[in-house]
Amino acid sequence: MDLQTQFMTARNRGVPLLGIITPDPASTVSWIHLLISNETPIVQWDSARGLLGVNNAGGTELMRVTGSESAMELMGNTIDPVNALGIAMKLREQSVAIFMNLPSHWNHPEVSQAVWNLRDPFKSDFRSLVILGPDITPPPILHHDLVVWEEPLPTDQDIVKISHELYEAGALPVPDQKTEERICQTVRGLPAFAAEQAIALSLNGKGLLWDVLWNHKKRMIENTPGLTVYSGGETLDDLAGLDQIKSFVRGLHGGPKPFKAIIYVEEIEKMFAGASSDHAGDGGVAKDSLQNILTEMENNDWSGLISVGPPGSGKSLLSKAIGASFNVPTIAFDLGATRQSLVGASEQAVRACFRVIKAIAGDGAFWVATCNKYETLPPELKRRFRYGIWYTGLPDEKELGAIWDLQRVRYQIPQQYPIPGGVRYSGADVRNICEIASRLSINLAQAAQYIVPVSVSDPGSIAKLEEAANGRFLSASYPGVYRNDAKLEPPFQQVKNVRAIGRME
């Protein structure tokens, strides 16, 4: 049963309080208007304009119950939601009152009380209060009285239909199946109106401008607090070493359930700091967020992996490179960015993030988290990441050689020996040395004198991480679990009294 049928069934049975979660309230009002007879008064409220008539019968009814002589007079007197709900109480039988984004006022108890006061009078004569918004979580007083639905986003078939109509309107050949699939992949997750606008604005006389279309989608995602789209172009081929985990994710994507989006979480242990606390405040938000992510990962069959390792070991770059490798979006999820000042707003923002992720990826969201303090993660969260805890340690001799080769090519460093040795370098250390050598037109050994490797600046933390990972975490570099008994031997000798080189030498 589709949403419109459910709505009319509930209305015909006298259900008085209805909520619809919708990303496009204007289109929802339009189909409600089309479903209901023109003789039935329909009114609409928002916090900027107050009460207005959606149809002529609604406008006439508002004038009757308020004694107002004009829409402008009515607007000035009905902006307050409690006052507007009181006026809705006076509407005649079978009327429909649509209130936009009313949940943003739930923190005022008189608002939820005013809604509850409508329940019995509206039920008795088949009136309907319809609450629209991007998130509708009923306050306790309305938990058992407000029926809430979520308006579905357009299916791929709907998107194809929209695109065909726009191509035909622009006198362009109807897109082939491959183009249709790419359009669906790009705009999936947008409401119907937004998808139509994005495609229309991306068409020119020759066809579709894919970059323009993707930018529309990117803006939609980033309009959701807590979500940003990573735009870097690095792929797994740009990441030297870590062969085992790269092979693993390539195999997963090539299997029966390919990734539709990578959800990247930086330092996941910080995200849920306080979730185990019994105190109110931010710990309450963390608890709610933890419960939300556990529920959503379970209900949507989402899973992923966690990467643990010292700074500069490649765990963050790995997480970001997976999406670019398979041409799917990498969406960074930052719980801190969802924090709001109003009571309940933070929780609503977190749920909005999950709705966007679900709309874009369905059950194909693959979560990749980095972590520095694995032991602080809640056990139930660890279990959701079914594809393992991986240790991305400092590179061994073979990996280090590959990293030097890759970074020298990137920064146009001439092939030269010897290269710096004597300490354990991270991948980030190597990159930094090559960048300095390139910018200062000096050789690598000289450039190495301008950095302090992480193995020198914080050897204790690395030792603790290696001890914690030993025999417990999967190795990102070789098959099986990580073992710290094979220490890295410096493959190169430290060079002294080296001369500067030119870029073109």
N, C-alpha and C positions, 0 to 999 in steps of 0.2 A: 504494500500500500504506500503510494507516494505521499509526500508531505501535504500537498494540497488536499488530497482525499482525507488524510488524517485530520487536518484542520476543520474541514466541513463536517466530518463525522462528529468531532468533539463539540462543535458549535450546535449541531442539530440535537445533540443529547443534553445540551444545557450546561456544558462545562464552562465555568465563568472566567477562570484565570488561566491564560495561555501565554507561554513564552516561546520565542523563536530565536535561536542563536543564528545570526546572519552577518556575513561580511559586507552585505550590500542592502541595507534597510530600504532604500528607495525602490529597488526592484521587488522586494517583498511586499511593500505597500501596494505596488502596482498589481501584483497578482491577487492580493486580497480584494482589492477594488473590483477586479474583473470577475471574481467568484461570487460576489455578493450583489444582490439586486440594487438597482439605482434608487429604489424607493426606501432602502434601508439606510439610516444615517450612519456615516462613517466619519469620525473625527480623528485628528492626529495631534500629538503634543511633542515638543522638544524644548529644551531649556533655553533656546535662543529666541524662538518665535511664539512660544505658548501654544494655545489651542487654535486649530484651524480646521475648516471643513475639507475633507478629502473629496466629497461629492457635494452636489447642491443640497441634497437632503441633510447632510451633516452640517453645512453652513447655516441652513435655516434653523435646524434644531439648536445649534449653539446660540444663535440670536434669541431664540425663544427662552432658553433657560437662564441666560445671563442678562437679558434686557439690553444688550449692546446693539448699537446701530451700525457699526462698521467693523471690519476685520482688524483694522489698526487699533481700535479701542479694545477689542477683545484680546489682542496680543499683549497689550500692556498690563492687562489684569489677570492673566493666566500663566505667567512664566513660572511662578512658584508651583512646584509639583504637588504639594499637599492641597493647595487651592484648586489646581486643575483636576485632581482626583475627586475633590468634593463636587465640582461641577459635573464630572462624569456620572456621579451618583444620580443626577437629576435627568439624565438622558432617557428618552422613552424606550419602550420595550424593543428588543432585538437590535438595538444600536451596537455599534462596534467602536470602541475607543482604543486607538493605537498609541502607545507611549514609547518614544524612542530613547534608548540608552538610560532607562530609569534605574537599572542596577548601580549606576554611578552615584546614586543618592541613597543607597541602602544604609550608609553609615549614619543617616538621620533616622532614628527609630520611628518618628512620626510618619515617614513616608511608607515604610512597610506596614504600619498600622492602618494607614489610609487605604492601601491596597487590600489588606485583609477585610476591611469594613465593606468592601464592594462584593465580597464573595456571595453571601446569601441573597442580597437584593438582585444581583445580576443573574444568579442561578434561577431565581423564581420566574423571570420573564425573558430568558434566553438572550440577555445582553452578554457581550464579550469584552473583557479587557485583554488586549494583546500587547505584550512587552517585547520589544525588539532590541537587540544589542549584540556586540561581538562576544560577550560572555554573560551568561545568566546563571548565577549561583544563588538560589533563594536563601534569604535569611531564615533563621529558625522558625519564626512565626508563620512562614509560608511554605515550609518544606513539604507538607503533605497536601497543599492546595494548588500550587502552581505547576501545571503540566508544561514541561519544557521539551522542545524538539530542536534539532540542529538542521538548518537548511543545507542540503547537499550541494557540493560544488559540481560544475558541469563535468560530465563524463567525457572520455576521449571522443565518443560518437558526437556529443554535443559540440565539442571544439571543432571537429571536422566539418560539421554542418555550418558553424559560424564562419570558418575560414572559406568554405566554398561560396557562401553568400557574398563575402567581401571581395573575393577574387572575381566573381561574376560582375559585381557592381563596378569594379575597376577595369572591366573588359580584359581581364587576364585569363590565361588558360587555367583550368582547374588543377590544383596541385596533384602530383602523382603520390602514390602510397608512401614512398620514402620521405617526401616532403611533409606529408600529413603526419607521419610518425614523429618527425623532428619538431613540427609545430606543437603537437600534443605534449611532447617531452618538455618543451621550453615553457609553455604557458600553464601546464598542469598545476593546479593549486590556486589559480586566480578565479574569482567569481565570474559569472557569465558576462556581465557588463564590462568588467575590467579586462577580461580576455578579448572581447570584441574591440575595445578601444586600443589595446596593445597591438593587436594584429593590424588594425586599420592604420594606426600611426606608423607602422613598420613597412607598409607597402609603398612601393613607388611604381613607376611605369614599367619596370622590368621584372619586378617580383618582390620578394621579402628581404628586408635588411635584417639579418640575423642578430647583429650586434645591438641594433636598436631594440629589437624584440626582447633580447635577453636583459637589457638594461631596465626595461619596464618590469620584468619579473624580479630582478635584483632589488629594485626600489620597493616593491611590494613586500618582499621578505624583510628588508631592513626597516620598514615601517613598524615592524613588530619589535618592541623593546626586548632585548636579550638575544636577538638573532642578527648576525652579520654574514655576508657572503665573502668567502676568501677568493680573491681575484688573481692570486699568483699563478704563474704558468708552470711551476716546477712539477715534473713527473717523477715516477719511481726510477726512470732511467737517469735522472739527474742526481740521484742519491747513491753514492758509492757505498759498498758494504751492505750489511743487514740483509743478506741474500735469503735467509730462511723465511723471514717474515714477509718479504716482498713476494717470494714464490707462493706463500700461503694466501695472501690477499688476492693475487692474480688468479689462483685456483678457485677461490670463493666466488669472485665476480664472474668467472667463466662457467660456473655451475648452473644449476636449475633456478637459482634465485639471485640474479645479478643485482648489484647495488643501484638504487635510484637516487640516493643522496648520501653523502658522508656527513655525519653530525659530529663535529669536532669539539671536544671539551678540554680546555687547558687546565692542568692542575686540578683534577676533579675532587681531590680531597678537601680543597679550600671551598668548593661549592657547597659542601654539606657540613662545614664546620658549625657546630651548635645543634645539629640534628639530634644528637644524643642527650642534649641538655634538658633538664626539667623546668628551666626558667622560661618565662614568657619573652616577648620581644622578638628579636631576629631569629632566635632558636625556634620559635613557633613557625616562622616562615620557612626555615630550613627543613623542619619536620614535614610540613605540608608539601614542600617541593620534593623531598625524598619520597614521600608516599605517592606523589603524582608520577614521578619518573619510574618508580617500581611498577605502578599500575599500567602506565602507558606502554612500557617495554614488554610487559606480560601480555596485555590485551592485543597489541599490534604485532607480536612476535618479532620485536626488535631485539637485536643483540649487538655484540661487538667485541672489542678487545681493549686491553689497557696496556700502555707502554710505560715502563719504569726505567729510569736511567739518570745519570748525572747530566748537568747542563752541557749543551753542545754536542750531545751524543747522537743527535739526529731524530729523536723521538717526535718532536713537534713538526719538523719538516716532513717526516714520514707520514704523519697524520694528514697534513695538508696536500701531499702529493698524490694520495690515493685517488681523490676525486678527479683531478686533472688527468690522471692516467687513463681513466675510463670515461671521460667526458660527462661526468655527473657533477652537480653542484656540491661544494664543500661549505657547509653552514656551521659557523661557530656559534655555540650555545653558551651564553654567559649569564649565569643566574644573578650575579650582582647587578647587572643592567636592568633587571626586572623589578628592582626594589622601588616601591612607591610610598608616598607619605600617608595616603589615606588607608584606613583600616580595610583589609581585605583586597586592596588593589594589587598588591604584590602577588598574591595567590592567583588572582584573575589573570595577571600578565603571564605567569608561568603556564597556565592552562592555554592561553592564547598561543604561546610558542609551540606547544605540542599540537595544537590544531593545525597550525601552518605546516609543521613538519609532516604530519599525517596527510595533509592535503597534497603536498608536493611528492612525497615518497611512498605513501601507503605503507605496505609491510616491507618495503625495500630500503628503509633507513638503516644504515650501518653506522654504529657509534664507535668512535675511536677517541679514547681518553688518554691523556698523559697524567702521570702521578709521580710525586716525589716521596710521599709518606704513605705507602700502601697499607700499613698496619692500622691507620686511622680510618680507613673506609668501613662503613657498615657492612657486615657480612652478607646481608640480603642484597646489597647493591653489587657486591663482587660476583654473586651468583648470576646476576643478569648478564654479565659479560662472559658469555659461554665460550667465546673463542680464545680465551686464555689471557694470562698475565705474561707479558714478554719483557725480557730484560735487554735494553739497548745500551750496552756498555761502551767503554772507550774502545776504539778500533784496534784489532790485532795488526800484525805486521803486513799481512796481505791486504787487508782493508785500507790500512793507512797509505800504502803505496797507490791504491786505486783512487783514494781521495786526493792525494797530491796531484796525480795525473789529471783528474777532472778539474780541479781548481786552477791548475796552471793553464789549462786550455781556456777556462772561463775568463781569466784575467790576463790572458795573452802573455804569460810568463815564459821566456825561452827555456828550452830543455837544458838544464844545467845540473851538475853534481859537484860536490855533495849537497844534499838538502839537510835542513836542521834535524838533529837527533838528540839523543841523550835524555829526553823526557818523554812521557806519554802524552801525546797530543790528542785532543778531541777533533772531530770533524770541523767544529766551529773554529777551533784554534788554527787549523790549516787554512780555512777560508780567510780568516783575519790576516794571517801572515801574507797570503798571496795578494790580498787587497792592498795591504800596506806597501808591499814590494812594487805593485803596479803603480800606485799613486806617487810613490817617492822615487821611482826608477832606481831601486836598489835590488840587490839579490836577496834570496830567501833567508839566508843565514843572518844577514843584517836586519831584515824585517822582523825576524824572530825575537830580536832584542827589545822590540816595542810591545810585546805581549807577555802576560803571565799565564801560562797554561793552567787549566782548571785542576789538573793533577798536582800542580805546585801550590796553587792558592788555597785549595780545600781538599787535601789528601784524605783527611779523616772521614769526611762525608762519603767520599767515593769508596773507601774501605768498608764503611758500614753498609752501603748499598750493595756492594759485591757480596758481602757476608750474608745479607738478608736474601739475596737472589740465589745464592749457591744451593743447587739441588732443588729449588722450589719453583722458580720461574722458567718459562721457556726461553731459550736463547734466540735472539733475533738474527744471529749470524750463522748458526750451524744447527743441525738437527738435534732434537732432544733438549734436556734441561741445561741451564747455564751452570758452568763449573768455573770456580775462580782459582783452581790449583795451577792452571797454566798461565803464568805471568808473562806479560809482554816484554820481550827483549828488544831494546832499542836497535832498529835495523841500520841506523846510520850514525856515524860519528859526528860529534859537534865540530864545526869548522871555525877557525879563528882567522883574523886578519884577512877577511874577504874583501874584495874590491867591489865598488858599485858597478852596475851594468846599465846600459841603456835599454829602452823598451824594444828596440829593433835589433838588438845584438843577436 
